[in-house]
Amino acid sequence: MPSPILVVAEEREGKLNKVSFELLGAARRLAEGSSGGVMAALLGSGLEALAPALGHYGASRVYLVDSPALAQYSPEAYAQALVGLVQKIKPEVIFLSATSRGRDLAPRLGAKLGVVVASDCTDFTLQDSGRLLITRPIFAGKALAQVRLKGTPQIATLRPNIFPPLSPETSRTAAIEKITVEGATARAVTKEVKKAAAGKKDVAEAEIIVSGGRGMKGPENYHLLEELAEALGGAVGASRAAVDAGWRPHSDQVGQTGKTVTPKLYVACGISGAIQHLAGMKTAKYIVAINKDPEAPIFKIADYGIVGDLFEIVPLITAEAKKLKSYQ
Ligand SMILES: Cc1cc2nc3c(=O)[nH]c(=O)nc-3n(C[C@H](O)[C@H](O)[C@H](O)COP(=O)(O)OP(=O)(O)OC[C@H]3O[C@@H](n4cnc5c(N)ncnc54)[C@H](O)[C@@H]3O)c2cc1C
């Protein structure tokens, strides 16, 4: 077992991201049965109250890197702080999340430490040599590459919603160590963070996504998807065609140049299934496609396909979902 394994937890607006717990689940799987060896780093300012939860989800030690300089995420300051921590605890493996923050931070950390990074990993196995064999999709998901990393630490970003977290146990506790690191300052200062509309779920984190493409015909029709998403407790996504047309914000775009999502359910409405779209959603657990063209490529990867007019079908599904909800 490579030890120790360091997980870089992510905090947003005073809460730990679900993916932090998934990283811990993956690290625990790697640490196999051992009670030690999984460390978590929590960077920010005033995050003390969040640290115990990382223990409940499998960290045996939490390094709280708390500094006013880390209050706002900055790749420069965060990478510098992490380098300080890594030099202190010398982990063999570091897991970050393949979220926008993890994708930003991991290469910078790798460059500072002089090691390569495997990004967007969907699986790994431990080889007899103690090195990881990592699986990651390449060519927009058309192929899976298996890679071995040279050097130590082995750094990987893990795709959200793939690795199951442990069920939390309050009896599982972590030693919490507050550490200060030198030089965690940034030349660029974040002045303002613009939030998405209140209550709007981020597609990258949603377990259910109802997505619409060019087949929606215009922005005025997306209320149909919003109603279905609300009935199912999910978020609304979009294809690039819909985003390029200005119907939906770029933050909703799923695909190669948008977000990579792995929800439990992905409902594609009026989306043809171009390779660049599939690159962002083909690892969803269940895919439902609604398209009036029976030859649409999306049907090749859909678990359930409905050939028909989405303007008739979506309201019917919404009505059924609402009925089911009212029985619960
Ligand atoms: C470098 C690069 C990066 C890209 N990145 C992305 C990306 O990140 N994400 C992305 O999505 N795309 C991306 N694209 C674009 C991609 O190639 C496609 O052009 C895009 O995904 C098409 O979007 P769409 O499926 O909504 O539209 P279309 O391909 O036009 O499909 C619309 C579908 O709606 C169906 N339809 C029409 N009316 C109805 C109706 N009433 N009921 C039911 N079905 C109906 C049609 O049958 C059709 O299948 C990228 C392209 C390039 C070159």
The ligand as an SDF file (V2000), in Angstrom:
LIG
                    3D

 53 58  0  0  0  0  0  0  0  0999 V2000
  -13.7200   21.3700  -30.6460 C   0  0  0  0  0  0  0  0  0  0  0  0
  -15.2030   21.1670  -30.4130 C   0  0  0  0  0  0  0  0  0  0  0  0
  -15.6690   21.1120  -29.1020 C   0  0  0  0  0  0  0  0  0  0  0  0
  -17.0160   20.9160  -28.8540 C   0  0  0  0  0  0  0  0  0  0  0  0
  -17.4670   20.8410  -27.5490 N   0  0  0  0  0  0  0  0  0  0  0  0
  -18.7590   20.5480  -27.3220 C   0  0  0  0  0  0  0  0  0  0  0  0
  -19.2430   20.4060  -25.9930 C   0  0  0  0  0  0  0  0  0  0  0  0
  -18.5290   20.5770  -25.0050 O   0  0  0  0  0  0  0  0  0  0  0  0
  -20.5430   20.0750  -25.8250 N   0  0  0  0  0  0  0  0  0  0  0  0
  -21.4040   19.8950  -26.8690 C   0  0  0  0  0  0  0  0  0  0  0  0
  -22.5770   19.6030  -26.6320 O   0  0  0  0  0  0  0  0  0  0  0  0
  -20.9710   20.0460  -28.1240 N   0  0  0  0  0  0  0  0  0  0  0  0
  -19.6900   20.3940  -28.3900 C   0  0  0  0  0  0  0  0  0  0  0  0
  -19.2860   20.5900  -29.6620 N   0  0  0  0  0  0  0  0  0  0  0  0
  -20.3080   20.6680  -30.7430 C   0  0  0  0  0  0  0  0  0  0  0  0
  -20.7890   19.3260  -31.2400 C   0  0  0  0  0  0  0  0  0  0  0  0
  -19.9600   18.8860  -32.2870 O   0  0  0  0  0  0  0  0  0  0  0  0
  -22.2470   19.4480  -31.7660 C   0  0  0  0  0  0  0  0  0  0  0  0
  -22.2870   20.4340  -32.7600 O   0  0  0  0  0  0  0  0  0  0  0  0
  -23.2820   19.8040  -30.6880 C   0  0  0  0  0  0  0  0  0  0  0  0
  -23.1410   18.9380  -29.5890 O   0  0  0  0  0  0  0  0  0  0  0  0
  -24.6710   19.6560  -31.2820 C   0  0  0  0  0  0  0  0  0  0  0  0
  -25.6130   20.0600  -30.3430 O   0  0  0  0  0  0  0  0  0  0  0  0
  -27.0720   19.4840  -30.4070 P   0  0  0  0  0  0  0  0  0  0  0  0
  -27.0590   18.0050  -30.2560 O   0  0  0  0  0  0  0  0  0  0  0  0
  -27.8800   20.2570  -29.4290 O   0  0  0  0  0  0  0  0  0  0  0  0
  -27.5800   19.9410  -31.8500 O   0  0  0  0  0  0  0  0  0  0  0  0
  -27.8430   19.0960  -33.1550 P   0  0  0  0  0  0  0  0  0  0  0  0
  -26.7080   18.2410  -33.5220 O   0  0  0  0  0  0  0  0  0  0  0  0
  -28.3480   20.0600  -34.1770 O   0  0  0  0  0  0  0  0  0  0  0  0
  -29.0180   18.1090  -32.7270 O   0  0  0  0  0  0  0  0  0  0  0  0
  -30.3220   18.5270  -32.4290 C   0  0  0  0  0  0  0  0  0  0  0  0
  -31.1410   17.2690  -32.2390 C   0  0  0  0  0  0  0  0  0  0  0  0
  -32.4570   17.6240  -31.8400 O   0  0  0  0  0  0  0  0  0  0  0  0
  -33.3590   16.7250  -32.4380 C   0  0  0  0  0  0  0  0  0  0  0  0
  -34.6740   17.3840  -32.4340 N   0  0  0  0  0  0  0  0  0  0  0  0
  -35.0580   18.4840  -33.1390 C   0  0  0  0  0  0  0  0  0  0  0  0
  -36.3230   18.8000  -32.8170 N   0  0  0  0  0  0  0  0  0  0  0  0
  -36.7660   17.8700  -31.9150 C   0  0  0  0  0  0  0  0  0  0  0  0
  -37.9850   17.6670  -31.2400 C   0  0  0  0  0  0  0  0  0  0  0  0
  -39.0310   18.4940  -31.4020 N   0  0  0  0  0  0  0  0  0  0  0  0
  -38.0800   16.6150  -30.4130 N   0  0  0  0  0  0  0  0  0  0  0  0
  -37.0470   15.7510  -30.2490 C   0  0  0  0  0  0  0  0  0  0  0  0
  -35.8480   15.9040  -30.8610 N   0  0  0  0  0  0  0  0  0  0  0  0
  -35.7190   16.9550  -31.6860 C   0  0  0  0  0  0  0  0  0  0  0  0
  -32.7940   16.4820  -33.8130 C   0  0  0  0  0  0  0  0  0  0  0  0
  -33.2800   15.2510  -34.3410 O   0  0  0  0  0  0  0  0  0  0  0  0
  -31.3060   16.4570  -33.5400 C   0  0  0  0  0  0  0  0  0  0  0  0
  -30.8480   15.1280  -33.2990 O   0  0  0  0  0  0  0  0  0  0  0  0
  -17.9310   20.7920  -29.9410 C   0  0  0  0  0  0  0  0  0  0  0  0
  -17.4500   20.8420  -31.2490 C   0  0  0  0  0  0  0  0  0  0  0  0
  -16.1030   21.0290  -31.4860 C   0  0  0  0  0  0  0  0  0  0  0  0
  -15.6130   21.0720  -32.9170 C   0  0  0  0  0  0  0  0  0  0  0  0
  1  2  1  0
  2  3  1  0
  2 52  2  0
  3  4  2  0
  4  5  1  0
  4 50  1  0
  5  6  2  0
  6  7  1  0
  6 13  1  0
  7  8  2  0
  7  9  1  0
  9 10  1  0
 10 11  2  0
 10 12  1  0
 12 13  2  0
 13 14  1  0
 14 15  1  0
 14 50  1  0
 15 16  1  0
 16 17  1  0
 16 18  1  0
 18 19  1  0
 18 20  1  0
 20 21  1  0
 20 22  1  0
 22 23  1  0
 23 24  1  0
 24 25  2  0
 24 26  1  0
 24 27  1  0
 27 28  1  0
 28 29  2  0
 28 30  1  0
 28 31  1  0
 31 32  1  0
 32 33  1  0
 33 34  1  0
 33 48  1  0
 34 35  1  0
 35 36  1  0
 35 46  1  0
 36 37  1  0
 36 45  1  0
 37 38  2  0
 38 39  1  0
 39 40  1  0
 39 45  2  0
 40 41  1  0
 40 42  2  0
 42 43  1  0
 43 44  2  0
 44 45  1  0
 46 47  1  0
 46 48  1  0
 48 49  1  0
 50 51  2  0
 51 52  1  0
 52 53  1  0
M  END
$$$$
